[in-house]
């Protein structure tokens, strides 16, 4: 488990975590704002 504390692994995990957070935010916006999707698809 020591590889989890390696500097490079920490950087990669931060990038992956940021990507996941952005996907979750976009998913929540699209899920909770159905009118927003209609505006985009017109």
Buried (B, 14 or more C-beta within 10 A) or exposed (E): EEEEEEEEEEEEEEEEEEEEEEEEEEEEEEEEEEEEEEEEEE
